[in-house]
Structure formats: structure tokens, C-alpha cells
């Protein structure tokens, strides 16, 4: 489909290169949608375009439209190239030259007569090769009569260098040079761009994490013999073996054997499901009991796991991008500053001023508006905020996340592993019943049995030996303990799982196990309410379990017995009601909902797929971290807005003075440096966040 025309309307995904801000994505989208019959959506975070086009066009035609707009387009590769490598190289080289340049510039005693020329030599590679991505983007913007942050950066660097060269070559030695300013601006903004690009590359990791859950090989049964083959060679209808502890290779139906299957990673159900002949099983779930023979019913892209991967991808592509504040204002600010500089130059010349005075005043206007502080406003606050967050067990993936935290009014909480521990624990039972049941269950691999055995060991220490142990899937376990035939069997009952303990043919008592609430969950829910968020408990468990947990945690609204597709639908329904939704989860079953939500918070103790799909990762595994994360993100956003305000306030207030010739470029540079220092120091206040 690379260059041939198609006979009917078709869809294609294109990887877009060269975008540096949200306005770039908007420009590519606008250019594609101007073509008759084309409908396109461009996602800046994933750097991809979803394009629907008519039969009269080819993919090459679409690529040509994107390239004409100043960007590149290609069909996505299995593994995207590492576009951080070039930025990292430019950052390291620029930093190694900028540090000595700035240090010596700050200490006049270290400067020799040749220092101005040395500073030029040190700064030249930084302001040319190091800043080349900004200059190139600015040129593209100029060609299309637009302006972004790159335009501001390039203009500020060029203005500083141009004035410095003029002062160095034609000045009398008393003019201030701005080589170190231009180099520092370039290096700081390269650092911010590098970290931003690294975070953007993680956008597709959720899909890779989902697919990595699947088995890589499968044991197929052919003519009564077992053969290990790659999962890609498995065909529908083939019978394969699932041993205890193994992942079930693909979706299928059990033909022989019985076992308990841990489905929590896909369904959120905390209690393993008993399966036998005729029962359906899902690929990537774990067989925790006996040996199973399974007939494959769906393979490859048709499996439930693959469908979930598509859900995550769809949710990510549909998420609205938040345009950076600096880029929104730069579209007006840059042309205004350029016009003001030109007007200053013409005004001085028209009123009889000298060319030197006119040039000095015009350059002062450009320098006072240099985007150093503007460029630092977002990355410095983000770097300090994310660094402090990491210390507190909170990972913020990028600046796009912050705006959502301000608007969120509803928080959807997954139950298993988020509000609860995700592990079965004994909640009722003691004495001889527990001791004997624990002895039998010590030989079992079932999660409920392990919970009983662990509780028995904790209370009684060493447990008596068991002989003649046997396990009956779906029924329970039995064995001889101290001469008594002890049987332990379970059945659902109320809000917990109830286990009956029998010996010598008589029921002697019951034990109860449950997935218990985390000690900090109730306090965390209260903190989320204080932030103005309404909590909702969402789970794949039954309604009785959900109500009990919600009551203990202080949550008023529950949605129970939902599959992964249902979780996404719940988030969409809440969004359709006008709510701005945050989602907190930890399982693979939560990944699509985390991606769909306006703000996804993934528990770091959970599945990689959930972590990668979330906007914020809570490393601590403590739900209180969700409230801390929202509070920190809101504080970081407020800091960025404050930085942007003062970055403009310092410079704009001095623009009239510069235009009137009352502000020497050296003083303009000092004002610019002052605004930068304020922005950095304001950002550093985030280190004191508690």
C-alpha cells in the first residue's frame, strides 16, 4: 500500500517526524484535512497520524502533503528509532562548552585580553550546531508564516550572538558580550527538550507491555505426544498443555483436567476461578492448580489480550492533547516583538538617529524579549516537580499531564490491588480448626490455601505433617493429620470466601478469607474528597464484595462485575456526563481505562501495562500517593503558570524603555538573566513540597 492507489476508502497510520510542539501537530492535521476526502487526527504525544483517505489518493500522496508542510512522514516501524540520541549528544557537547564559558564570564579576574575571542570560540558550536534543531524549526515556521517556542529560542540566540559579534568586531571594547547568555539558553532548553522527548517515547510502551504478557512458546499435543512450538505457529483447533504455574497460551476451551486459574491480571477478580472440561479460559492468565488440556479457539490478533491492546491504543489516540501555554502565547508574542524591533529601528532612523543608536535600540528590544525565562518556565518546574515526585514515589510522565490534574472532579478507583491488598487473607477462624486446616493447606498451591496456611503458621509456628494429601479441583483438599482425615473445601458465601473444615466425617468449623482493604485506603479516599474529587469504586468482583470494601473505605458509589471493556465504557460514560475523570488502577485489565481517562494514575506495584498506560505512576503502592500526586501536579502547574507570567512581566515591562533607547543591551541582558534566575528559583521551591 506504499505507493499504489486503493479502490475504496482506506485508513493508514503515519509516523510524523519533526514536530516540536502541539501547534506543529495542529498544523499537520490542518494540512491533511484540507485535502478532499481526507480525515486526519494527529497525536503529538505518540507522533502519529490516523488518516482516512479516498480511493483517488495513495499513501505517497499523504506523505507529500506532510512533507510540504515541513515535516516527515513514514509508515510506522516495529520499533521506532531512538530520537533522543541526537538530542543527548547535542546536550552533552553544549553543556561541556557552556559550563566553562559561564563560569569564566562570571569572574572578571579570570578573563584575559583574549577572552572575548575565546568566548566566541566556545559559544560558536553551541549556538550553531547545538541550537540547530531550534533554528531549523524556526525556519520551517517562517516559511509557513507561523511562530512557536522554537521561533522564540532561535530569535533570542541569534539576536544575542549578532549583537555580540557586532560589539566584538566594531565596538570600542566597552560593549557587553552575550555569548554566554546565548550558550546557556541553548543548553538549558536542550535539556528540557531531551527529557520531554524521553517521556514521549514511552507513549507506546503500554501496548508492548500488554503483548509481552502473552506466552512465547506453547506445548502442543499431537498424536498423544507433546511438542514445544513458538506461539505464532499455534492454530485454531489445536490442543495444547497448560501445566501448573504456566501461562495459558491463548484463548480456548478446557478439554481435559481441572484447575484454578488466576485471572486477576485480566478481569480484576481476586479469587482464582475453578475450571474444568467445557470451561473457557483466556490467554495470559495463569494456571495455578492442576494440568489442563485446552483446545485453542482464538489465536494472534483475535485473542482477548490483543483486543485489550487495541483498546489501549484507541484510548491513547483519542485523548485530547493540551497545547503548551508558552506556544499559545508565542504565536502572538513573537510577531509583536519582531514588529516592535523593526519599528524601533525605522523610528530611530526616521527621526535622525544614528545607525549605531538605531541598531542598539532594536537589538535591545529583541534581547529584552529573549525567551530564556520563557523557555525555562516549563522544563525547570517540570524537572524539579518530577524529581521531588520521584522522592515521594510519584512519577509524572510529562507536562501534558499537569493540565488534567487541575480540572479533574471524579476519581475512579480499581478495587483489587488499589483499594485492597490484592491478596487473600484470613479474616475469621482460629483454634484447632485453623491448625489442622493449615496443615493440610500447607501442601496446596491454591491462593486461598496459602492464606490459611500462612495464618496458621503465624499463630502456631510449625504445623503437623500431612500424609495421603490429595487435591480435587473445584472441591478442595484432604489429607491425614495426626491420625485424623481432614478435609477443607470452600464455597462462596456473603462478602468473603467461606471454607469448611471437616475431620472424621464431621464439620468442625469454618474459616473465612477475603481480599482485605489496605490500612491507608480510607484515609486516602478522605484526602481525595478534600481535593474536590468524588470517588467511585470500579471492580470485576461481585457486588457484595464491592459494597463491603466501599463501605469500609468511605466510598459511596460502586460499579461491580465489569470486564475490561466495561471499565472503559464506565469512564466514557462519566466523561459524556461532563465529568473530568481520573482513574487509579494496577492491573492489565485497567490499562485501557487508564488510557481513556483524562488522568490515569497507575499503582507501581501492579502490571507494567497499567504503569505504561497511566499518566502518573504511584511507586509506593499506597493509595494516599494518588492524592499526593494530584496535589504535586497541581502545584507544578501553578509554578509553571507563575513562571510564564513573570517571564513576560520582566521583559514586556522593559520593552518601551528599550525602544526609546533608555535600555542598553547589557542592561537588557541583565534583566533577561534576572527573569531567568527568578524562574529557576521559583521552580526550586517545589523541592520543599510535602
Steps between C-alpha positions, in 0.01 A plus 500: 500500500807721493443656163208328335156650492219320678158439354302600807534727800792383714671578826868530576715591796798727429792578728557876487851637554620852576215610730628705795177624658125451502455775241713293259255212536211738440669630184556150357141407583371817336702439180381139469135589561513762223542219246162395353368182659771478766420482872806511726576511869858576608616408850803699618575267792525186286623693191254312281222594261187290448388574143192394306535572127302437177585261216640778284796551733798289600709490815776675309260788429434534874871494573553777245241721674675456835844564348372813327403629845861459613482164679580138418257209469558125479324175573566403863781257564475217756740688727524877460853642466648654811458871425645590838851401395563811288355730767710332768817550295420868438421549870823340626724689257321831561515458879874419492567827314243716682608423858856641469368788288247608765737444794778716355249766386386534862856560629659803325835432673536181298449677167803580286519744211421215264193390698241657262639292214527189718135543603407521132686176427329321793152632417511453122439120496223537760304777326537340156518120518349469849211735424451367148169320579354833614637692201371236257153500658495880501578498128211262438273726705614804304431327169143432615451843662459363852692517827559259789735468794776401255460835327552679830803290591665541162427872489639557850819305432558665164435849641741446789773366272445767233535784751805336656670457162424861413637622833806276471593600145385860481471606865750693705546225758248640747197318364373197688508163324220245524670183377458328837132602511431348158688182590322463836158552340578229245630250756214542748235463233677201345485337844127563527438374146707186563304399810172582327588281202594211727160515670320514165672180385326312779159571345494168313650289777158402637430305185834321513448419869158354422626277224798388708255342743422226251683169492793475258488121454228238534497123554272351232360147528536307172414128478537472876849657502596846628685740267631845599433753222511884471168664587475646150470146357198412717186444293131520591380153596838378625512343848772630730619427853487748791703375796473635857669841525500558123324771302213373288628552148186631331121518527342154501273241658615242754469146360658306786607562861397741772676790667476847649592783261625838622317752279567808713735660246226499236168514687579653838341198673699444819399135551639242251236343277446122508490353148434156358404335170283732289604820679653788305844635594680815391853534370759654738310389812694269733420138577563471876368146555494178297597405145258613228450407137353792306366526144595835345199704385668837424861577413713802410313824439164342590586424864361696788848626587544641150157662519601669826816628331284657230281658770803665657623625163157640415469675836847655465434628149167648609639693795496875441840665502561803722680770309791651689428837653823650368419393143150648523630844591808487277281504188413860591806599701770424241352698211431788741861506621642480146269781391603707804870451421453599136285796600773609743767479229290692247385753759853589607620533142193704399556745786863560410660255741829338409509152352699383805240636742214358292660155486581507872142587592354237266730229635415606856132440416579152372725413792258619766244271339746210474316181594750377756258520793210403276684191383601408854154554650364155420808271503648629826172470690437161342847369583487617860141385543567157351819465702317576822222267390749216451620549858138464614428199278317699228606494135360772272544408134492844342360853492184390320390324819492811716207683342272199556566495875360850537167409342439151640180470708441121510741222596425139401678251728570143397440269797746211480856607577406868518249541782564144624822303547424266209590200717271255677526531881336309785236722658307251716593174672744366760580212732525134406299559183760743368796286613383184325372681192831685475692172516305359203507825300878529550533236227269698265596759238158664500502870607220441752686202640819704529311771691372240751841332533677835551253602773539164672882523497484855636287389796632151573851492354595161354201303369452123529589282204236389252486164321284363222446855370262533207351797316169493316460806270181687575443305823797546732788313662529216749769313692580310818623719789585347837293193414192698396368525143464878451312651204494868409253623240376844409184658365413867434312656790408863554779753470779256567603152395391245760695175549357200682736276704399138555670206667379153573191571293378793714507879432695655786503863391552755225770745401449819301748661263468823303694758303531758778513877473838670531545678836548837330215483247231668713730790579597525132134520395444781752800690360369461144165645613684797653648566156148526358488153344202265521623137539340206318598135564532300177566125505463168326401341833140434601277773642501359855879517527501846341241638744691371803829649384336831399334535840829441679686747277232770516403481132136565419472384138600159359501336157555125531531187284647687201740361240788708360280623215243601760757703694574705189126548443454621859773762455349608167153525658630723778678718245181524295327630812744790502730367770879519480611154606810372675550122509715315755586137423772239500398206280519425130121516507533868598741600220240604243295691758815676625575610145139610439477707820589868498761414761633147551672413829668159499610320815867415456455169680273380220537387140742666257216554253305704756810698599580588139137595419477739796596868497624480859661199665469451877810302590410457867192288436321712763173660389590813700763558232212572257400807702866601535547460125205721409607759756860502370391514137268794574779678687737441208245635253449809718878549508521478122225760463673726750827458312337590170339810650825633645697404189277735305461759773875563533556533128182665377520772765843598371413491128398870484825602674701298249314650204567853628870429525495524879602139544846393396518144363723414795223606742250316283714189539512555877120528512475184294741321734303630800177359360673168440637492853153567636346223293762248615477600866120490485517150356743389771234575761334177390780310674333592829169337403360275774 
